[in-house]
Each structure stands twice: as C-alpha cells, then as structure tokens.
C-alpha cells in the first residue's frame, strides 16, 4: 500500500509514498506492516498527517532520525482481513495476480503478472513465457473476471 520514502525531521517521522487511491488512506489502519521479501514487522501508527503531496507518519518505536533512516525503502502493508471488501465490479490488484487470461475465442494469452497504473486507466501485464502483453483494464476490453475459477476473459487478439 506504500513505501517508506525518507525520514522527516529528527524525531523519527517518516515520509510515505502511498499506492492507495487517496493519500491519507493508510491512516485508517492502526497497525502497519513494514518489510520486504516476505520479512515483515508490525508497527503501531501513533500519528499521521498529509503534508503537501506526502503522507507523514510517526510509528511506535521509531523515535529518532536514525531509526527512521533504517526503515527507508521498506514496503508498507496492512493485513488483508483489515481491508474493506471490494465493491461490486471492483478488485484488489492482488486478487488479479496469477489469473489465467483468455480471449473470447478461448485462446490462452498468459497469466496476470502485474498491473500498471497510468493516467488514463490501469493496464494488465500478461505474460506467457517470454511474451508480454499490455492489456487495458477497461470495460471495453475486460469481459469477465472470475476469481473463483482463476480466469479473466478479455476482448483481445493473439496478434495485438
């Protein structure tokens, strides 16, 4: 949901680069998980605020600039069960990762390997071996998302 970008001032505050829809969304969660490569540690959020285009946060146990510097570059996450249910027709990116992507003719295009956020719309990164396809995640292209079946149907040709 974000990344520790840099320390802020001298009392352990952090600048957070958020990947959420709203800059202050992370402030809704009492406990943040910081880490990378599957190694996480929980930190209780003591205080946070929006400062310009940056989110600032004070976490329990991080009391000085050295402590804040030690966290630079770590990912910020929250437990999935703490997040609200996705609304009808909306999906968390994590739910789409690994889905098989097929077109309306039943041809296999690959699996969702990532998503890109562009100014206009999100884009699926679909990989099949060495082949990568970038498919817009828009209603005109996405025909069906079936999370239970692990499948995403698109209006997209093999030669696009």
Secondary structure, 3 states (H helix, E strand, C coil): CEEEEEEECCCCEEEEEECCCCCCHHHHCCEEEEEECCEEEEEEEEEEEEECCEEEEEECCCCCHHHHHCCCCCEEECCHHHCCCCCCCCCCHHHHCCCEEEECCCCEEEEEEEEEECCCCEEEEEEECCEEEEEECCCCCEEEEECCCCEEEECCCCCC
